[in-house]
């Protein structure tokens, strides 16, 4: 059901743009609705109807110690503070979500990432981030991290601290710190994981 009459692109930015809809209520009353998208104007999901992901969030279990997970603490400008998160990033043109996850993991942490591809594929399909204000969707990519933490490939526009957390530290973070929603829900699975089968919740 089409509930708008026209779309207006209000900004021209490389990464994110503001759109205004001449929207309609269920009763047909017109009103203004605003949202943001990472896509070009002719490719926004309102027009295409697809749900393909623009980004990935990575669930990286430490390969040498499966009772620990790799997290980041990143400065987020909209809140003026650091947020506890899982590594994440955008999917570049020509990349699959898995390839993007390997690249982003290396860039943000210096660690190698081995994708876990077993389990129910339904849990790795794109899910929408915040459809009240954006059409962006994201794939969760699960796997093992290994190597040495490094800042060598980190972009200077990102202020990121890498940490290795066990279940006790994750509990503390969830109770006391500012945490992204997608990280919080994934970390709830980590709290109930067994080191012998850390991805059993995907079955």
C-alpha positions in Angstrom: 0.0 0.0 0.0 1.5 3.3 -1.1 1.3 5.9 1.7 3.0 8.8 0.1 2.7 11.0 -3.0 6.2 12.3 -3.5 9.8 11.9 -2.3 12.2 14.9 -1.9 16.0 14.5 -1.4 17.0 17.3 1.0 20.8 16.8 1.2 23.8 15.8 -0.9 26.3 13.9 1.2 28.6 11.0 0.3 27.6 8.7 3.2 24.0 9.6 4.3 21.2 11.7 3.0 18.0 13.2 4.3 14.7 12.6 2.5 11.2 14.1 3.0 8.0 12.2 2.1 4.7 13.8 1.3 3.2 11.1 3.4 -0.4 10.0 3.9 -2.1 8.7 7.1 -4.4 5.7 6.9 -7.3 8.2 6.5 -5.5 9.9 3.6 -4.5 13.1 5.5 -1.2 14.5 4.2 1.8 15.1 6.5 5.6 15.4 6.3 7.8 12.4 7.1 11.6 12.5 7.2 14.1 9.7 7.0 17.8 9.1 6.1 19.3 6.6 3.7 22.8 5.6 2.7 21.5 4.9 -0.8 21.2 7.0 -3.9 17.8 8.6 -4.4 16.7 6.2 -7.1 17.8 3.2 -5.1 16.2 3.8 -1.7 14.3 0.8 -0.4 11.0 2.7 -0.6 11.5 2.5 -4.3 13.2 -0.8 -4.8 11.4 -2.9 -2.2 14.5 -4.9 -1.4 16.1 -5.5 2.0 19.8 -5.9 1.0 22.2 -4.9 3.7 24.3 -1.8 3.6 26.5 -3.0 6.5 27.6 -5.8 8.8 28.0 -6.4 12.5 30.6 -8.9 13.5 30.3 -11.5 16.3 34.0 -12.5 16.8 34.7 -15.2 19.2 38.4 -15.5 20.1 39.7 -18.6 18.4 42.4 -19.4 21.0 39.9 -18.8 23.9 36.3 -19.3 22.9 35.1 -18.1 26.3 36.0 -14.6 25.1 34.7 -12.2 22.5 36.3 -9.2 20.7 34.5 -5.9 21.4 35.2 -2.3 20.6 34.6 0.9 22.5 34.0 3.6 20.0 33.5 7.4 20.2 30.1 8.2 18.7 29.6 11.9 17.8 25.8 12.0 18.1 26.0 11.1 21.8 29.3 12.8 22.6 30.6 9.7 24.3 32.1 6.3 23.9 29.8 3.3 23.2 30.5 -0.3 23.7 29.9 -2.2 20.4 30.8 -5.2 18.3 33.0 -4.5 15.3 31.0 -3.3 12.3 31.1 -1.4 9.1 29.7 -0.7 5.6 29.7 -3.2 2.7 31.8 -1.7 -0.1 30.7 -2.0 -3.8 31.4 -5.5 -5.1 31.8 -7.0 -1.6 29.7 -9.8 -0.1 28.8 -9.4 3.6 31.4 -12.0 4.6 34.2 -10.2 2.7 33.1 -6.9 4.2 33.3 -8.5 7.7 36.8 -9.8 7.2 38.0 -6.4 5.9 36.3 -4.4 8.6 37.6 -6.7 11.4 41.1 -6.1 10.1 40.6 -2.4 9.8 39.1 -1.9 13.2 41.0 -4.4 15.3 44.0 -5.6 13.3 42.7 -9.2 13.8 42.1 -11.8 11.2 38.5 -13.1 11.0 37.3 -16.6 9.9 33.6 -16.7 9.0 31.4 -19.4 10.6 28.9 -20.4 7.9 27.1 -23.3 9.6 23.7 -23.1 11.3 20.5 -21.6 10.1 21.1 -19.1 7.3 17.9 -17.2 8.5 20.0 -15.7 11.3 22.4 -14.1 8.8 19.9 -12.5 6.5 19.6 -8.7 6.5 17.5 -7.2 9.4 16.4 -3.5 9.5 18.3 -1.2 11.9 15.8 1.6 12.8 13.0 1.8 10.3 11.4 4.7 12.0 14.2 7.0 10.6 16.3 4.9 8.1 15.9 2.2 5.5 19.3 0.8 6.5 19.6 -3.0 7.1 22.5 -5.1 8.3 23.8 -8.6 8.3 25.3 -10.3 11.4 28.4 -12.2 10.5 29.6 -14.8 13.0 33.1 -16.3 13.3 36.5 -16.6 14.9 39.1 -13.9 15.5 42.8 -14.5 15.8 46.1 -12.6 15.6 47.4 -9.5 17.3 45.4 -6.4 18.0 46.7 -3.5 16.0 45.7 0.1 15.0 47.7 0.1 11.8 44.7 0.0 9.5 42.3 2.1 11.5 41.0 5.3 9.9 41.9 8.5 11.7 38.2 9.5 11.7 37.4 6.6 14.0 38.3 6.6 17.7 38.2 2.9 18.6 39.6 1.0 21.5 39.7 -2.8 21.1 39.0 -5.1 24.1 38.7 -8.8 24.7 35.9 -9.6 27.1 34.8 -12.7 29.0 31.3 -13.4 30.2 31.9 -11.6 33.5 33.1 -8.4 31.8 30.2 -8.6 29.3 27.7 -8.8 32.1 29.3 -5.7 33.7 29.2 -3.8 30.4 25.6 -4.6 29.9 24.7 -3.5 33.4 26.9 -0.4 33.6 27.9 1.0 30.2 26.4 2.6 27.2 26.0 -0.2 24.6 24.6 -0.3 21.1 21.3 -2.3 20.8 22.6 -4.7 18.2 25.6 -5.5 20.3 23.5 -5.9 23.4 21.2 -8.5 21.9 24.1 -10.5 20.4 26.0 -10.3 23.7 23.0 -11.9 25.4 23.7 -15.0 23.3 27.4 -14.9 24.3 26.4 -15.0 28.0 24.7 -18.4 27.4 27.3 -19.8 25.1 29.5 -22.8 25.8 33.2 -22.7 24.8 32.8 -26.1 23.0 29.9 -24.9 20.9 30.0 -21.1 20.9 27.6 -20.9 17.9 25.1 -23.4 19.0 22.4 -20.7 19.2 22.6 -20.5 15.4 21.3 -24.0 14.9 
